[in-house]
Amino acid sequence: SIDERLPEMLVQPKTNCACFCLRDIDEDSALILLETLAKSYKIEILSTSLLNNLVMIKAVSTHFSTLESFIQAVDNLFGQKLILGKNPLEFIALRLIQRELKISFAESCTAGLCATELATIKGISAIFEGSVVTYSNRLKHEWLGISDLVLQNEYSEKCVYFMLKGAFKTSACDFAIAISGVAGDDDNKGVKAGTIFIGAMYRDGSFLQETLQIKGERNFVRHQAVLASFMLILKLKPQVFF
């Protein structure tokens, strides 16, 4: 019989790709802005929403020079919204290392997940000396110095603010992140499950806080809260990172 199959292709076309993230923009809006640009550079783009306001883009081209020019055009279009690479935490950590700025955490419902994620990055010991996990109100009081009056409403932006202040008392950091809330499947003390309070503070006392409503099982909620918290320090001091 005659074998009508095509012969094996010995030389595959060379494909280049690059990943980047866009912050403070939703996936639909990002794609609208990127579509015309990608078409002009003959780039294929694939998108994934990491958060409601954080999108990861994979750009694919058969010509490296075209891909490089496309990324430069994206930079010109989006400016400080552009995060190179597919891991925003690594981007943040490398900038902190370059500028010799230390970071610490005060975590409750995420139970050390901020520290765990950061510790996967090479060279992180240069800017991370430790953090505190204060699941109970007793340790929030004893380790972070939060008053019993504030702790009567432990799931609140006010409590997270004092967790941030406590992080600066326990470490010589430049940035602090604090997280508290209800990550489980059930409401707690009148707070809806998936309600997370996050905050970021710089050594000059400036700070930002957000309240998140995240749907999903508890570990998904915790990971989303960590990523959102790291993105908060980009909003707080963009001049440090861009």
ChimeraX attribute file (.defattr): number of C-alpha atoms within 10 A of each C-alpha:
attribute: neighborCount
match mode: 1-to-1
recipient: residues
	/A:1	3
	/A:2	4
	/A:3	6
	/A:4	6
	/A:5	6
	/A:6	6
	/A:7	7
	/A:8	6
	/A:9	7
	/A:10	6
	/A:11	6
	/A:12	6
	/A:13	9
	/A:14	9
	/A:15	10
	/A:16	15
	/A:17	16
	/A:18	17
	/A:19	18
	/A:20	19
	/A:21	21
	/A:22	24
	/A:23	23
	/A:24	16
	/A:25	16
	/A:26	16
	/A:27	21
	/A:28	12
	/A:29	10
	/A:30	20
	/A:31	18
	/A:32	10
	/A:33	13
	/A:34	18
	/A:35	13
	/A:36	12
	/A:37	16
	/A:38	21
	/A:39	12
	/A:40	10
	/A:41	17
	/A:42	16
	/A:43	22
	/A:44	15
	/A:45	18
	/A:46	12
	/A:47	17
	/A:48	12
	/A:49	16
	/A:50	17
	/A:51	19
	/A:52	13
	/A:53	15
	/A:54	23
	/A:55	25
	/A:56	25
	/A:57	23
	/A:58	17
	/A:59	19
	/A:60	20
	/A:61	21
	/A:62	15
	/A:63	16
	/A:64	15
	/A:65	10
	/A:66	17
	/A:67	22
	/A:68	16
	/A:69	12
	/A:70	21
	/A:71	19
	/A:72	12
	/A:73	16
	/A:74	19
	/A:75	15
	/A:76	11
	/A:77	14
	/A:78	15
	/A:79	13
	/A:80	17
	/A:81	19
	/A:82	20
	/A:83	23
	/A:84	18
	/A:85	16
	/A:86	16
	/A:87	14
	/A:88	20
	/A:89	19
	/A:90	18
	/A:91	15
	/A:92	19
	/A:93	24
	/A:94	18
	/A:95	15
	/A:96	21
	/A:97	16
	/A:98	11
	/A:99	12
	/A:100	12
	/A:101	16
	/A:102	22
	/A:103	26
	/A:104	25
	/A:105	28
	/A:106	33
	/A:107	28
	/A:108	24
	/A:109	22
	/A:110	27
	/A:111	17
	/A:112	19
	/A:113	18
	/A:114	25
	/A:115	22
	/A:116	10
	/A:117	14
	/A:118	17
	/A:119	14
	/A:120	11
	/A:121	14
	/A:122	11
	/A:123	12
	/A:124	18
	/A:125	13
	/A:126	13
	/A:127	20
	/A:128	22
	/A:129	14
	/A:130	17
	/A:131	21
	/A:132	23
	/A:133	20
	/A:134	22
	/A:135	16
	/A:136	11
	/A:137	17
	/A:138	14
	/A:139	14
	/A:140	25
	/A:141	17
	/A:142	11
	/A:143	18
	/A:144	22
	/A:145	17
	/A:146	22
	/A:147	14
	/A:148	13
	/A:149	9
	/A:150	15
	/A:151	17
	/A:152	11
	/A:153	12
	/A:154	19
	/A:155	22
	/A:156	19
	/A:157	20
	/A:158	16
	/A:159	23
	/A:160	28
	/A:161	22
	/A:162	21
	/A:163	31
	/A:164	28
	/A:165	21
	/A:166	22
	/A:167	27
	/A:168	25
	/A:169	13
	/A:170	17
	/A:171	18
	/A:172	16
	/A:173	21
	/A:174	18
	/A:175	24
	/A:176	28
	/A:177	31
	/A:178	30
	/A:179	32
	/A:180	28
	/A:181	27
	/A:182	25
	/A:183	28
	/A:184	18
	/A:185	14
	/A:186	12
	/A:187	13
	/A:188	14
	/A:189	10
	/A:190	7
	/A:191	14
	/A:192	16
	/A:193	21
	/A:194	24
	/A:195	22
	/A:196	26
	/A:197	25
	/A:198	27
	/A:199	28
	/A:200	28
	/A:201	25
	/A:202	19
	/A:203	14
	/A:204	8
	/A:205	12
	/A:206	10
	/A:207	20
	/A:208	17
	/A:209	21
	/A:210	16
	/A:211	15
	/A:212	16
	/A:213	16
	/A:214	20
	/A:215	14
	/A:216	15
	/A:217	13
	/A:218	19
	/A:219	12
	/A:220	13
	/A:221	24
	/A:222	26
	/A:223	16
	/A:224	19
	/A:225	30
	/A:226	23
	/A:227	18
	/A:228	20
	/A:229	23
	/A:230	20
	/A:231	20
	/A:232	21
	/A:233	23
	/A:234	18
	/A:235	17
	/A:236	18
	/A:237	17
	/A:238	12
	/A:239	9
	/A:240	13
	/A:241	18
	/A:242	13
